Amino acid sequence: MNGPEIHLSVAPELRLFVPSDRRQGRTALVTDGSSTLGHVIESLGVPLTEAGRVLVDGHEVPVSHIPSTGETVEVFGVERPQEVPGAPLRFLLDVHLGTLARRLRLLGLDAAYENEDIGDPALATLSAKEQRVLLSRDRGLLRRREIWAGAYIYSDRPDDQLRDVLERFAPRLAPWTRCTACNGQLTDADKDSVQDQLQQGTQRTYDVFARCTACERVYWRGAHHARLEAIVEEALREFGDAA
């Protein structure tokens, strides 16, 4: 490129996205004179889903701003909690985030998830069609223009991933109300109505059941309940009571 030279810096939390030689302080960049700041930011490796306020010479500008020679640009991270306009808060997770999807559902959050790789174009289209926040660790996927909203998942550890999403979006929690298998709504079920789906040991031991209104899977407080309850209690302690 042989155009205006600008000086750009990114917030500390965004520096993992940019090349190592551009992570400290302001970096001189030569632009092409026609690309927007949004394009320049993405060309550095920062998904726009992660960029918050952008200041040029101390004044906030949209990412559609076309930089001029000598401008000083500061790119901040997304403010938390992040407001998502429009539709009720709903998520869409890519194929690599199955554990996170199940934990979000455990807390009563609407979290769509494909357990097969349907491809980036289909995920982006589904995000737009259903107005879901697309969660992914794939920077390229988050750069697709057709997504409705998106968020990069910074950790590869499910505990940290869950904490990150809850802190970023501050959703209202309603544990034990969604099917962790299919995302459907759960409803109370009496023992007689689900008896044919239970093994004899479960029939003898448990009396309280719930059933998914979508896939009809039956739930009870079995061997794994204590581990799941610990996840729920920690989320409620850190991020508020259920709605």
Beta strands, then each sheet from edge to edge (+ up, - down):
strand 1: 5-10
strand 2: 27-30
strand 3: 51-56
strand 4: 59-60
strand 5: 72-77
strand 6: 91-93
strand 7: 111-113
strand 8: 133-136
strand 9: 149-152
strand 10: 186-189
strand 11: 209-212
strand 12: 218-219
sheet 1: 2+ 1- 5- 3+ 4-
sheet 2: 7+ 6+ 8+ 9+
sheet 3: 10+ 11- 12+
end
